[in-house]
Structures are given as structure tokens and as C-alpha cells.
Amino acid sequence: MRILVTGGAGFIGSEYVRSALRGDLPGSAGVHVTVLDLLTYSGNPANLEEVRDHPRFRFVQGDTSDPVVVDEVVAGHDVIVHFAAETHVDRSIASAARFVQTNVLGTQVLLEAADRHRAGRFVHVSTDEVYGSIPEGTWTERSPVAPNVPYAAAKAGSDLLALAWHRTRDLDVVVTRCTNNYGPHQYPEKVIPLFVTNLLDGLRVPLYGDGRNVRDWLHVSDHCRAIQLVLLGGRAGEVYHVGGGTELTNRELTDRLLRACGAGWDMVDHVPDRPNHDLRYSLDITKIREELGYAPRVPLERGLAETVAWYRDNRAWWEPLKNAAPAVAGRGLPRRVTA
């Protein structure tokens, strides 16, 4: 099987690529993998160092919204796993143009190329944020999308495009929507690596508002295994939820990270909340469990401990990123947060 992975130098995409080429994912023995990645600020060639010289690996630097590049790369592949996206909510609030360009137009260009070349399957990787916020209960795959921030709106648009290509062109599309991911190689603008790397440097961490926002946490390896199960056995035209099974308030998460790093609450700054900050996300994963046998395997306590240890042991990976990256609105990527 020849798999094209877009955004394969990013956090989740590179985990999928490394796992597939190691044969760790279901049905991945002997696969050939091509990565298409523009290498923007969060796309890191170091994430693919493990497989750089693998005989069944190929890397192409290019933009998913460039129809010439995409057409050339898509040809000859059996399946497409589409991770490429702009994902940071704060950046989308500050400037949404790149999010629309990458998440919506980039998906459209890929779908058109997949249709021309009749790719065997198009797995579109999305997020629970497309649903907006839910005060209680859980979303099912039939819940309507109701995004509240530009990032989520752009992802919802790409989801709907992908499903429309299935309905109008009979393209073999499946969509996955996941909860918050964490694990090694996550770019340190996201809450867990930002907090961990700040605390490892003895720096303070910024907690939005009162910290009562709730998220479900999913280890990146569980997410990639779920994607592979959907690729192999999911029904065309369907949406599948992928969750980790552990909901925490941001305050509870902060407490766990402080303890894991040997720090106290005196290292926390309460900063003004993000505009229109969704209170709670929650996905019902009954469908993927019953149809495909998915269940998360990495308990949050172990996953967080291993993640903290990885950042502690891999300063050479994250220090250049934090030194080079500009801060953005809200949490951003500061090395130091003032009170």
C-alpha cells in the first residue's frame, strides 16, 4: 500500500509516519509512505529523522493548496491521510487568512486530485472543535457542526467539503474527529508542551481565565492507531470520533503538570481568557469502538509522565523552537509570562 500523508512533518502526522514505517499500526507492514509538507513553523524535519533514510519513505516539500504540486504527488498513491492544517486557535483569532487557505482551499485541491486519480481512500483528519461547545452530555457523529472560532470554522468547512466529494463524486472519504492530543514532538505553543517546557526552565505558565474549560485528552499514539483502523475498516462517507476517555478542566490539567515538573501554583499566572473560549468538548466514541474495536490504550497518568520525560530529555528538539518563534495573542509562545 502506498500512502500519501499530508502534514507528515507535524506532531500527529509524523507520529503516524514513524509508526506506520515501523509496522506498529494495524496493516502497516511493508507500506510505502510519501510525506507532503510545506514545513511552516510547526512542520519540523527533525520529527522525521528516524525514517529519513528508510527505503520506503519519500519526502516532498510543498503546499497542499498548490494544484500542480498536489497533482504530481497524489498520482500513484492508494490512499491519502490528510493531516495538513493550521491548528492553533489563538493564531486563527489574530489572523484567519492562512487557516482558510490551508484548511479549506488545501483540502479542496487535494480532493480534486484524489478524484482525478481515483485514490482508493481519503482519510480526512479533523477535530472536536467543529461542534462548538457542549455544557453537558456528548456529541455523536450526527451532531451538527457549530464552530465558534476561525480555526474550527475552517476545519468544519474542510470536513463538509470532504463529505460532499463522497456524495457528489463517490470518492471514498472518511472523516475522523479527535479530542485534544498530547505526546512527544508536539510544537510548544500548545498547552502541555508550553507548560512543561516553561516549568523545566523555571519559568511561569499562563492559565486562561479561571481554568474551568474542559477537554478530553488523547495520546497521539492512540489517535494514530484509530486513524489506521478507520483507514482499513471505516465505512465510506462516515464520520468517526476518536477520544482518550479522560476529561479534565484546564485547572486540573495544570495541577498535574505542576506536580509532574516539581512545581507549585506560585508558578501560575492567571491571564485574560481567550475570546469566545469554548467551555467544554466531549465526544461519544461508541461508533468507532463497536465498529472497529478502538479503545484508548495509554492512560493519562502514564502518558503525561512519559511526555514530561521526553521534553526533559530532548531539549535540543524544543529549545530552538521556543527561541525562534514569536508570541501570539493570548497564550502564544512566550518563554516568560509576566504577572
Disulfide bonds with the S-S distance in Angstrom:
none
